[in-house]
Amino acid sequence: MNQTEHLQAAQELQATRSRLIVPDDIRTYVEVTLGIAQHYISYGLDRRYGSHPDRHAGMARILRERGHPEVADALVEIEHLLLGRWYGRQGNGETARRCDQFLEVIETWALG
């Protein structure tokens, strides 16, 4: 995907996520949040550095290496929330709020 396609994908996923019902759809909410984050990071890396990894594995490492630890931390936190929701079967509005906070860090960086 190119830069524009990553941005469009992130925005489309955000529109879809906005229609989910929390806490009923918390698993999907967290999963989609991770997808949005990955697209924004790909967009931001491409915009800043002219390229991004083809796979999402290792994104946090790349962000740290390029001097963006706060964005890497936000991505890792979303990944941890995903594991807690999917395998731990826990979910509530607090999880959604935390997803939103971490995604805001990533989105602000990507678009800034």
Order of alpha helices (4+ residues) and beta strands (2+ residues): alpha-alpha-alpha-alpha-alpha
